């Protein structure tokens, strides 16, 4: 099985959802997480069960949810240590 052909068969929305989900773990998780969830959900609904695009879409949804969990954990840690504010 050719790896390039297999990756090339993914829907563009699935690739975007995966990319934004992973990037959201490190940067701008409040923005990239929900976008990854929406793109992944659209992809998962448009493709049949067991297809690579559907699986990638579901993984994108999971990564988007992980982004929001990371955001909540960071906010909880910040609130626990004296509130949210700018530190010079």
C-alpha positions, -999 to +999 in steps of 0.1 A: +000+000+000+014+033-010+015+058+019+012+088-003-020+075-020-035+067+014-029+101+029-040+118-003-074+101+001-083+122+031-108+150+028-094+185+030-117+192+060-102+162+078-067+174+073-076+209+084-093+195+115-063+174+125-039+203+118-059+228+138-065+204+166-028+197+170-018+234+167-045+243+192-028+223+218+000+248+218-013+280+203-047+299+204-066+270+218-097+292+224-099+298+187-085+267+170-103+241+192-138+250+182-128+253+145-113+218+147-144+205+163-167+219+136-145+208+107-141+173+122-179+170+128-187+180+093-162+155+079-174+127+101-211+133+091-203+134+053-183+102+051-193+066+057-183+045+087-148+032+086-134+055+060-101+072+067-117+107+063-144+099+089-118+085+113-096+116+108-126+138+114-134+121+147-098+124+158-100+161+149-131+164+171-112+147+199-082+170+195-105+201+195-121+189+227-086+184+241-078+220+232-107+232+253-097+210+282-062+224+281-077+259+280-099+251+310-069+237+329-047+267+322-075+291+333-081+271+365-044+272+373-042+309+366-073+316+388-059+294+416-027+315+416-042+350+420-065+357+391-061+364+354-042+395+345-012+409+327+021+406+343+049+430+333 
